[in-house]
Amino acid sequence: MTSVLSGRLDGRVAVVTGAARGIGEAIATRLAAEGAAVLLADIDGDLAIEAALRLSQSGSRAEGVQTDITNEESIAALRRRVEAEHGRLDILVNNAAILDGTPLDQLTPQRYDLVQQVNQNGALWTTLGLLDLLKASGQGRVVNIASILGVRASQDSIAYATAKGGVLNMTRALAVDLARHRILVNCICPGFVDTRMALLPDGSGHEHQTDWFRDIYIKYGRIPLKRAAQPDDIAAATLFFCGDDCRYVTGQYLLVDGGVSSTF
Ligand SMILES: NC(=O)c1ccc[n+]([C@@H]2O[C@H](COP(=O)([O-])OP(=O)(O)OC[C@H]3O[C@@H](n4cnc5c(N)ncnc54)[C@H](O)[C@@H]3O)[C@@H](O)[C@H]2O)c1
């Protein structure tokens, strides 16, 4: 994790969803290191509080909040908490999601709908639930964490890839609608990242440790940078979209994938 303390986000307040672990925790850590007060919102409230405590102990302003981004009342409670404790919101990172690798012939409408609700609709309703605070900021930033599977597909990715593709065009539509409020909306598309999402569904280990991953992606260079990403690689790119250096970029997505989308 970074120890940079530039102060470039001093005075800003940020919400990061899905921040109890993985990429969300790394983003919260980076934003806090740059001076923002950060609310780590996650359906796993205990883990979010623990993650926030670690940040507070290293001198950052951070708090964990139990939040389910598929639940309207839960988002309203998050909004009340932000307003009561900080009175403002400048940055929202819509990062929470669930993994799905259900084969096409086993997909049920219930499973498909759940993946869309969490991975696509959750980002929209969280943004709209916090919108009045972001408008009042005058320098609002929304960053949606999609995936390389928003622009590509792989075996058994129908529910997940459809949702992440939706996040990309939702980013553009929100960017157009929110420009009049000086809110910039952009999107990060991670490639392979070392988090629990890379654990194999059958419990046999970590995708990035398998022979096929090491051969195809590392040895033969399908990932030109020859490694999976660490969560703070994603956080570093996210930071650009959250700060003042991003002032004339909106409605865009950035692949943070070690170059894998440039090969075939
Ligand atoms: N890890 C990867 O290889 C990878 C690749 C591309 C994109 N991504 C994306 O990056 C983001 C973070 O992924 P990660 O790898 O850190 O995953 P993760 O599973 O480690 O973390 C996701 C977090 O989201 C939370 N969450 C799930 N449902 C929620 C809900 N309804 N409300 C609030 N919180 C909820 C979980 O509790 C968890 O803490 C996701 O959007 C994911 O799709 C990850």
The ligand as a MOL file (V3000), in Angstrom:
LIG
                    3D

  0  0  0     0  0            999 V3000
M  V30 BEGIN CTAB
M  V30 COUNTS 44 48 0 0 0
M  V30 BEGIN ATOM
M  V30 1 N -10.2780 -8.7840 -9.1180 0
M  V30 2 C -10.3160 -8.6990 -10.4110 0
M  V30 3 O -9.5740 -9.4250 -11.1280 0
M  V30 4 C -11.2290 -7.6880 -11.0860 0
M  V30 5 C -11.1010 -7.5410 -12.4740 0
M  V30 6 C -11.9160 -6.6220 -13.1190 0
M  V30 7 C -12.8270 -5.8740 -12.4050 0
M  V30 8 N -12.9320 -6.0340 -11.0670 0 CHG=1
M  V30 9 C -13.9230 -5.2020 -10.3770 0
M  V30 10 O -13.2880 -4.5030 -9.3260 0
M  V30 11 C -14.2300 -4.2640 -8.2730 0
M  V30 12 C -13.6670 -4.7690 -6.9610 0
M  V30 13 O -13.4160 -6.1640 -7.0840 0
M  V30 14 P -12.5000 -6.9920 -6.0650 0
M  V30 15 O -11.6700 -7.8890 -6.8900 0
M  V30 16 O -11.8600 -6.0830 -5.0790 0 CHG=-1
M  V30 17 O -13.6390 -7.8830 -5.3730 0
M  V30 18 P -13.8810 -8.3420 -3.8620 0
M  V30 19 O -14.8530 -9.4560 -3.9350 0
M  V30 20 O -12.5640 -8.5830 -3.1800 0
M  V30 21 O -14.5600 -7.0640 -3.2120 0
M  V30 22 C -15.8520 -6.6490 -3.5620 0
M  V30 23 C -16.4890 -5.9930 -2.3520 0
M  V30 24 O -17.8230 -5.6000 -2.7100 0
M  V30 25 C -18.6770 -5.8720 -1.6000 0
M  V30 26 N -20.0630 -5.9990 -2.0330 0
M  V30 27 C -20.6310 -7.0210 -2.7450 0
M  V30 28 N -21.9440 -6.8130 -2.8890 0
M  V30 29 C -22.2300 -5.6270 -2.2850 0
M  V30 30 C -23.4230 -4.8700 -2.0980 0
M  V30 31 N -24.6230 -5.3190 -2.5410 0
M  V30 32 N -23.3540 -3.7130 -1.4260 0
M  V30 33 C -22.1610 -3.2590 -0.9490 0
M  V30 34 N -21.0100 -3.9470 -1.0610 0
M  V30 35 C -21.0430 -5.1160 -1.7360 0
M  V30 36 C -18.1120 -7.1570 -1.0090 0
M  V30 37 O -18.5360 -7.3800 0.3310 0
M  V30 38 C -16.6080 -6.9430 -1.1600 0
M  V30 39 O -16.0470 -6.3720 0.0080 0
M  V30 40 C -15.5230 -4.9420 -8.7200 0
M  V30 41 O -16.3650 -4.0000 -9.3490 0
M  V30 42 C -15.0440 -5.9670 -9.7200 0
M  V30 43 O -16.0570 -6.3450 -10.6230 0
M  V30 44 C -12.1530 -6.9240 -10.3860 0
M  V30 END ATOM
M  V30 BEGIN BOND
M  V30 1 1 1 2
M  V30 2 2 2 3
M  V30 3 1 2 4
M  V30 4 1 4 5
M  V30 5 2 4 44
M  V30 6 2 5 6
M  V30 7 1 6 7
M  V30 8 2 7 8
M  V30 9 1 8 9
M  V30 10 1 8 44
M  V30 11 1 9 10
M  V30 12 1 9 42
M  V30 13 1 10 11
M  V30 14 1 11 12
M  V30 15 1 11 40
M  V30 16 1 12 13
M  V30 17 1 13 14
M  V30 18 2 14 15
M  V30 19 1 14 16
M  V30 20 1 14 17
M  V30 21 1 17 18
M  V30 22 2 18 19
M  V30 23 1 18 20
M  V30 24 1 18 21
M  V30 25 1 21 22
M  V30 26 1 22 23
M  V30 27 1 23 24
M  V30 28 1 23 38
M  V30 29 1 24 25
M  V30 30 1 25 26
M  V30 31 1 25 36
M  V30 32 1 26 27
M  V30 33 1 26 35
M  V30 34 2 27 28
M  V30 35 1 28 29
M  V30 36 1 29 30
M  V30 37 2 29 35
M  V30 38 1 30 31
M  V30 39 2 30 32
M  V30 40 1 32 33
M  V30 41 2 33 34
M  V30 42 1 34 35
M  V30 43 1 36 37
M  V30 44 1 36 38
M  V30 45 1 38 39
M  V30 46 1 40 41
M  V30 47 1 40 42
M  V30 48 1 42 43
M  V30 END BOND
M  V30 END CTAB
M  END
